[in-house]
Amino acid sequence: MATGLPERTVEWLRSVLGSTARVHEIATLPDTSHTNHRLRIQSPEGAELELLLRRYTDVELLASDPWHSPTDEVAALRALEHADLPVPRLIAEDASGDLCEVPTLLLTWVPGHPPGTPDDLDAFARRLAEPLPAIHAVDVPPSIRAYEPYFVSDGFTVADLRPPAWALDTRTWERAFEVVASEPPETPTRFIHRDYHHGNTVWEHGVLTGVVDWTTGCVGPPGIDLAQARINLAWDFDLAMADGFLDAWRALDPGLDHHPYWDVLDAVDWLGDGTAPGVTPEKLRRYETFVARALADLG
């Protein structure tokens, strides 16, 4: 089995797939926080399979990011096993990395491609909202970790936060910090993706075919999924698209409303992403406007 993979990983694959499985192709996917390979395999029974080999190879990220956790991703994927959702299914795991040198998961392949810039923005926002009610209805097993803001996981408090250097209105951010420091609104606790946005979905012919990257799956306020999706839509497209997404979700799940507190909290928690590659003054203005509007909605 000439694969280009470490020998211990190859041996693990043999033990999982069967020694007579035939590997037709191994394609290395673009760099992310993981090293991902797409596998085309013929099983010992003759079935043609497309699989994803997901390897946690960033040692520094594993050590420093409490939300970059293979055991938590395994727990989230197991919670999704019986959900009627277009998500990867867990086939095998070496979350400890004892067998494969690094933590490694073997998943079903979810067909599709990154969304890019859709032709119909309104339809895109609607389709992005469609999986959320089913995600939030997943039964939560005891093994699922509980939500907390990233800045809390990193050892910071609200008192440590400061307006970003690029802020046009520092008072907007100071007011946002005050809101985050206040008591959150009552909300049901549900299973959430926690990093739900269009960048973690795949599409074919304008149809959403998969929700991926479940590393941060946890139990928490569903408003965080909505806020995360909305911030990313405002960042990459415009505020109207973020609002269209929320309207679509409200039509799908009318029994649960969205409190603007979660928009403010997630926007504050998102500050660490404000210096990511591709940042433009227009995106930063939309980001700050998103926060100002959420604060206005709070009254």
Backbone torsions as a table, in degrees:
resi	resn	phi	psi	omega
1	MET	NA	88.0	178.8
2	ALA	-81.3	108.3	-169.4
3	THR	-124.8	-23.4	-172.0
4	GLY	81.8	-0.9	177.8
5	LEU	-91.0	157.3	175.0
6	PRO	-57.3	145.0	-174.4
7	GLU	-59.8	-36.3	-179.5
8	ARG	-67.0	-34.4	176.6
9	THR	-68.5	-39.4	177.4
10	VAL	-62.1	-43.1	179.3
11	GLU	-63.2	-39.0	178.2
12	TRP	-64.0	-43.2	177.5
13	LEU	-60.2	-41.7	178.1
14	ARG	-59.3	-43.0	-177.7
15	SER	-67.7	-31.7	-178.9
16	VAL	-79.8	-44.2	-171.8
17	LEU	-92.2	-19.5	-175.0
18	GLY	103.6	140.3	-173.3
19	SER	-66.5	-19.2	-178.8
20	THR	-96.0	3.6	175.4
21	ALA	-63.4	142.7	-179.3
22	ARG	-110.8	127.3	177.9
23	VAL	-92.6	115.0	179.9
24	HIS	-85.8	-34.1	-174.9
25	GLU	-158.8	141.3	169.9
26	ILE	-128.4	116.5	-178.7
27	ALA	-113.8	125.6	176.5
28	THR	-80.1	126.7	-177.7
29	LEU	-87.7	162.8	-178.8
30	PRO	-54.9	150.1	-177.2
31	ASP	-60.1	135.3	170.1
32	THR	-137.3	-159.9	174.6
33	SER	-71.5	-8.8	174.9
34	HIS	-120.7	164.4	167.8
35	THR	-101.3	113.8	-174.8
36	ASN	-112.9	139.8	176.9
37	HIS	-128.3	135.9	172.6
38	ARG	-94.0	125.0	-177.8
39	LEU	-110.5	135.1	168.3
40	ARG	-111.4	119.6	-169.0
41	ILE	-134.2	145.2	167.9
42	GLN	-105.1	120.8	-177.7
43	SER	-70.9	164.5	176.5
44	PRO	-56.8	-25.5	178.5
45	GLU	-85.2	-2.6	177.9
46	GLY	96.2	0.6	-179.9
47	ALA	-76.1	139.6	175.7
48	GLU	-88.8	123.7	-175.3
49	LEU	-122.7	142.8	168.0
50	GLU	-115.1	125.0	-174.0
51	LEU	-130.8	163.2	175.8
52	LEU	-118.1	122.8	173.3
53	LEU	-98.2	117.5	-172.1
54	ARG	-116.3	114.7	-173.0
55	ARG	-118.8	131.2	178.4
56	TYR	-87.8	84.0	-172.7
57	THR	-96.8	-8.4	-179.0
58	ASP	-86.9	93.7	-174.7
59	VAL	-62.7	-39.3	-179.2
60	GLU	-64.5	-43.0	179.3
61	LEU	-65.4	-39.9	177.1
62	LEU	-59.3	-36.9	-176.5
63	ALA	-80.9	-27.6	-170.3
64	SER	-106.2	-23.3	-174.5
65	ASP	-107.6	108.5	-178.4
66	PRO	-67.2	-12.8	178.0
67	TRP	-97.9	1.4	175.4
68	HIS	-100.0	75.5	-168.3
69	SER	-127.5	116.5	178.7
70	PRO	-64.7	-35.3	179.7
71	THR	-66.8	-35.3	177.5
72	ASP	-70.6	-36.8	177.2
73	GLU	-65.4	-40.5	176.9
74	VAL	-60.4	-44.0	179.9
75	ALA	-62.3	-41.0	179.3
76	ALA	-65.8	-43.4	-179.5
77	LEU	-65.7	-35.5	177.1
78	ARG	-67.8	-35.0	176.6
79	ALA	-64.5	-28.5	-177.0
80	LEU	-88.1	-1.6	-170.2
81	GLU	-54.0	-39.0	-174.6
82	HIS	-107.5	9.7	-179.9
83	ALA	-80.0	142.0	177.4
84	ASP	-85.0	74.8	-175.1
85	LEU	-140.3	149.8	176.9
86	PRO	-82.5	78.9	-176.5
87	VAL	-129.4	157.7	175.5
88	PRO	-66.4	147.4	177.4
89	ARG	-107.9	137.9	-179.0
90	LEU	-77.3	123.9	177.5
91	ILE	-96.9	-45.4	-179.9
92	ALA	-158.2	158.6	179.8
93	GLU	-148.4	145.1	167.3
94	ASP	-126.4	69.5	-173.1
95	ALA	-64.6	-25.7	179.0
96	SER	-78.8	-22.5	-175.8
97	GLY	78.8	8.7	-178.0
98	ASP	-65.5	-32.0	-175.9
99	LEU	-96.8	-28.8	-171.5
100	CYS	-113.0	10.7	-179.1
101	GLU	78.2	-39.3	174.8
102	VAL	-131.0	155.4	176.6
103	PRO	-54.8	132.7	-172.2
104	THR	-140.9	135.9	175.9
105	LEU	-122.6	143.9	173.2
106	LEU	-114.5	121.7	-173.4
107	LEU	-126.2	160.4	168.7
108	THR	-68.3	150.9	178.5
109	TRP	-82.2	132.3	176.0
110	VAL	-101.6	116.1	-176.3
111	PRO	-70.5	150.7	177.3
112	GLY	135.1	-177.5	-177.7
113	HIS	-141.0	161.1	177.2
114	PRO	-56.2	150.5	-170.5
115	PRO	-68.5	-27.0	-176.4
116	GLY	61.3	-148.6	176.8
117	THR	-101.0	109.0	-176.2
118	PRO	-69.9	153.3	177.7
119	ASP	-72.2	-39.8	-177.4
120	ASP	-113.9	98.8	-174.6
121	LEU	-66.0	-38.0	-179.9
122	ASP	-64.8	-45.5	178.8
123	ALA	-64.5	-37.6	178.5
124	PHE	-61.4	-45.9	179.8
125	ALA	-62.6	-40.3	179.0
126	ARG	-63.6	-46.0	-177.3
127	ARG	-69.0	-30.5	176.5
128	LEU	-66.3	-31.2	-179.6
129	ALA	-76.8	-23.5	-169.0
130	GLU	-59.7	-38.2	-178.2
131	PRO	-73.1	-17.0	-169.1
132	LEU	-62.4	-44.8	178.8
133	PRO	-56.5	-39.6	179.4
134	ALA	-69.9	-37.6	176.2
135	ILE	-61.2	-46.5	-176.7
136	HIS	-72.4	-11.0	177.8
137	ALA	-93.9	-3.0	-179.3
138	VAL	-64.6	135.1	176.0
139	ASP	-63.3	138.7	-175.7
140	VAL	-100.1	110.8	177.5
141	PRO	-77.2	160.8	-178.5
142	PRO	-62.1	-20.5	-176.1
143	SER	-76.4	-9.2	-176.7
144	ILE	-79.5	132.8	179.3
145	ARG	-72.6	162.8	-178.5
146	ALA	-96.6	146.1	178.2
147	TYR	-64.3	142.7	162.2
148	GLU	-152.5	153.0	179.8
149	PRO	-58.7	151.7	179.3
150	TYR	-59.0	-39.7	-176.0
151	PHE	-66.3	-30.3	175.7
152	VAL	-69.3	-44.1	177.5
153	SER	-60.5	-29.9	-179.9
154	ASP	-85.1	2.4	174.7
155	GLY	92.1	14.6	-179.7
156	PHE	-105.4	160.4	172.3
157	THR	-116.2	170.7	178.4
158	VAL	-59.5	-34.5	-179.1
159	ALA	-62.8	-21.6	179.4
160	ASP	-81.5	-12.9	-172.8
161	LEU	-81.2	146.8	178.7
162	ARG	-135.7	151.3	175.2
163	PRO	-57.3	143.4	-179.6
164	PRO	-66.1	155.2	-177.9
165	ALA	-62.3	-26.0	-176.9
166	TRP	-87.6	-1.5	-174.1
167	ALA	-57.7	134.5	173.7
168	LEU	-85.1	-27.3	-179.5
169	ASP	-136.5	95.1	-176.9
170	THR	-63.5	-27.3	-179.5
171	ARG	-65.1	-32.2	175.7
172	THR	-56.9	-45.7	-177.8
173	TRP	-72.5	-38.0	177.5
174	GLU	-62.3	-41.5	177.0
175	ARG	-65.5	-38.6	177.5
176	ALA	-61.2	-40.9	178.8
177	PHE	-64.2	-37.7	177.6
178	GLU	-62.4	-41.6	179.4
179	VAL	-64.2	-45.3	-178.1
180	VAL	-63.5	-31.6	179.0
181	ALA	-75.3	-13.5	-178.6
182	SER	-82.9	172.1	179.7
183	GLU	-67.8	130.4	179.5
184	PRO	-70.4	156.2	176.6
185	PRO	-68.3	154.8	175.2
186	GLU	-66.1	137.5	-179.7
187	THR	-153.8	148.6	174.9
188	PRO	-65.8	149.4	176.8
189	THR	-97.5	126.2	-176.2
190	ARG	-139.1	168.9	172.0
191	PHE	-69.4	132.1	-180.0
192	ILE	-134.4	153.8	174.5
193	HIS	-70.8	-40.1	176.7
194	ARG	83.0	-23.3	175.0
195	ASP	-130.5	45.6	-175.0
196	TYR	-79.2	115.8	174.7
197	HIS	-162.8	169.6	-172.9
198	HIS	-62.4	-24.6	178.0
199	GLY	-69.2	-15.4	177.1
200	ASN	-106.8	30.6	175.1
201	THR	-130.8	159.3	173.8
202	VAL	-128.3	154.8	-169.0
203	TRP	-139.7	155.5	169.7
204	GLU	-141.4	123.8	176.2
205	HIS	53.9	42.1	176.7
206	GLY	79.0	5.6	-179.8
207	VAL	-112.2	132.9	177.2
208	LEU	-70.6	120.4	-176.8
209	THR	-109.3	-9.0	-179.3
210	GLY	-167.1	145.4	169.8
211	VAL	-114.1	121.9	-170.4
212	VAL	-123.7	178.3	176.5
213	ASP	61.1	77.1	-175.9
214	TRP	-98.4	21.7	-179.4
215	THR	-56.1	-35.3	-174.6
216	THR	-98.0	8.8	179.4
217	GLY	-55.5	134.2	-174.5
218	CYS	-161.0	-178.1	174.8
219	VAL	-106.2	130.4	-176.2
220	GLY	-178.2	-165.3	-178.5
221	PRO	-73.5	126.3	179.5
222	PRO	-61.3	-22.5	177.8
223	GLY	-60.1	-22.5	177.7
224	ILE	-67.6	-40.2	176.5
225	ASP	-61.7	-42.0	180.0
226	LEU	-65.6	-45.6	-178.8
227	ALA	-62.4	-44.0	-178.7
228	GLN	-62.9	-42.4	178.0
229	ALA	-64.1	-42.3	-176.9
230	ARG	-67.1	-41.6	178.9
231	ILE	-61.9	-43.5	-179.2
232	ASN	-67.0	-36.6	176.9
233	LEU	-67.0	-42.6	177.3
234	ALA	-63.0	-39.5	-178.3
235	TRP	-65.5	-48.3	-173.9
236	ASP	-87.3	-24.5	-175.1
237	PHE	-125.7	-90.2	177.8
238	ASP	-163.6	171.4	-177.2
239	LEU	-68.8	-32.1	179.6
240	ALA	-62.7	-36.3	179.5
241	MET	-68.8	-37.5	175.7
242	ALA	-62.1	-39.5	177.9
243	ASP	-69.5	-38.1	177.8
244	GLY	-63.1	-37.8	175.5
245	PHE	-61.0	-45.1	-179.4
246	LEU	-64.9	-41.6	177.5
247	ASP	-60.4	-41.7	-179.9
248	ALA	-63.9	-42.9	179.3
249	TRP	-64.1	-40.6	179.7
250	ARG	-61.3	-34.8	177.7
251	ALA	-70.1	-29.2	-178.7
252	LEU	-83.2	-32.8	-174.8
253	ASP	-132.6	66.0	-173.3
254	PRO	-67.0	-14.1	-179.6
255	GLY	-78.4	-6.5	-176.9
256	LEU	-132.9	122.2	179.4
257	ASP	-94.8	166.5	-179.1
258	HIS	-109.2	120.3	-179.8
259	HIS	-89.7	133.4	-178.2
260	PRO	-63.4	-15.5	175.4
261	TYR	-53.6	-40.9	-176.3
262	TRP	-68.7	-32.5	173.9
263	ASP	-62.1	-43.7	-178.9
264	VAL	-66.0	-47.0	-178.8
265	LEU	-59.9	-47.7	-176.6
266	ASP	-70.1	-32.4	176.4
267	ALA	-65.8	-39.8	175.8
268	VAL	-65.1	-42.4	-179.8
269	ASP	-67.4	-20.3	-176.9
270	TRP	-86.2	-3.5	-174.9
271	LEU	-57.3	-32.0	179.3
272	GLY	-64.3	-19.9	179.0
273	ASP	-89.1	-3.8	-175.5
274	GLY	-72.3	-7.3	178.0
275	THR	-111.9	16.9	-178.4
276	ALA	-69.2	161.7	176.5
277	PRO	-57.4	146.1	179.3
278	GLY	87.9	6.0	179.0
279	VAL	-69.2	134.9	176.1
280	THR	-128.8	159.0	176.2
281	PRO	-57.7	-34.6	179.5
282	GLU	-64.7	-42.6	179.5
283	LYS	-64.7	-41.5	179.6
284	LEU	-64.9	-37.3	177.3
285	ARG	-65.4	-41.8	178.1
286	ARG	-64.3	-38.1	178.1
287	TYR	-60.6	-50.8	-179.0
288	GLU	-66.1	-37.7	177.3
289	THR	-64.2	-38.0	176.0
290	PHE	-56.7	-45.1	179.9
291	VAL	-66.6	-44.1	-179.4
292	ALA	-61.3	-39.5	179.6
293	ARG	-68.3	-39.2	177.0
294	ALA	-63.5	-38.6	177.4
295	LEU	-65.8	-40.0	177.8
296	ALA	-63.8	-38.2	178.2
297	ASP	-64.7	-29.7	177.9
298	LEU	-72.2	-24.7	178.9
299	GLY	85.9	NA	NA
